[in-house]
């Protein structure tokens, strides 16, 4: 009962936060509301007994990625409240049609779709049992390091490659100039 | 006796929140006067000594002053965020305290009350999650003030806190490797009874994870923006950084947040590495509540008080170390600070995790059961690593003596950037 209520509250909070975030003109306020959305989604994960995902969601998205966003916004001082991203009738048309299509999909899910609650509850109870046995971190860690080891390693290599690529791109071009001189 | 359930549990939780929040605020008050007194002692002067006996009522005078002072609002400030920032500065530091176990469980007539506000299953991941939110107060305070000094302080602060969060999180990985659990009460209980059989001595993780403690403490210093990591404030360069434009109670909230953060980090070090509320050389306090409600050991109210005292003593000593460091070490240069974070701490912690993982693998392969020898082998490995770490950080300054250092002042400056 109280769990249902909390879930609804978090769900409503995340939708509300997302709407406010999209409609803000000031990018810094948009970032702050997005952080609020992450917190609300973490709350939803908690209500679904996915404690680890909830924590990681806050640590990575709320605490690291959004701080970087905020950092860049503050550094570049992008707080111009009078700019509009979608300009003119063409932009409006594109944006409007995408939203209407998305709304249609959502309505169809809500009206014609099957009730997802039994599935969620089944997954939740299975998760609770596994968590009681292995701890909430073990539930995620065990499959990750047994069944999906290859996938995990490949993802790690992919991240490493992208990191090296970023450093290469961001590097000062001192070496190039020196070669030209000699 | 079973743990409390139902309405009694809810009431107990509300009570604990109120009591511990009050205790934390009281501790913050004492910490401010403590810091000024220790500072006075270290600089060979009296420190505050006018208000009350030994100047102890100075905190109350300061609090009153902050309440009565004028609240200023800079013309360039972004009003909602300017007001929100002090709240975001104080909130994470205080709610972090929810997952710290303070004392052994307290028996009441309604059942056993565990002395932790919220024993969340994610344990110290909660600490990392909420700790990572602390940066918003600094960043937003700096940006919303509409002042260049504040903005610089906020930018420095957010970059620094994000950088050291990585090392902070990684320095706790060896703890997971050793305990296999993330919940703070479990970690305390494991330090009390780190043996296969009945415990005859406590094994505080400061011994098997000495270097882990060092890295956690250093990153904790950086996270709390204390000297030598107080780049966001750096009063010689930035006036006072992100809270330059704040006055009266809003400034006070930033300060309360900072001191609460210091106390929280000290409490976390206590819980993770110094046995939490464990009283050394006494096995009567090995009380543990299992997840199915069974209680091991005999909880009594005086044990709760004693263990609370032990926890308080350990935490206060660590706060003393914080203050001591503040008045001993000079501030880093900003590039040195970033280099230390990204080019030294991160690599060193990663190597440490690898070493500990392999040593634990080796110990388990040899077949040493959890207990004294297990911890002793890890302690020896840590001592060896501590020696290596000392040589690496020393960079030939102290050990090889002055001759080299005097000869090449310029060379040292270049070396300094290697960090």
Interface residues (C-beta under 8 A of the other chain):
Chain A: X28 X29 X32 X35 X51 X52 X54 X55 X56 X58 X59 X62 X63 X64 X67 X68 X70 X71 X74 X75 X131 X132 X135 X136 X137
Chain B: X78 X80 X81 X84 X120 X121 X122 X125 X126 X128 X129 X130 X131 X132 X133 X135 X136 X139 X140 X142 X143 X151 X154 X155 X158 X159 X161 X162 X165 X169 X176 X180 X181 X182 X291
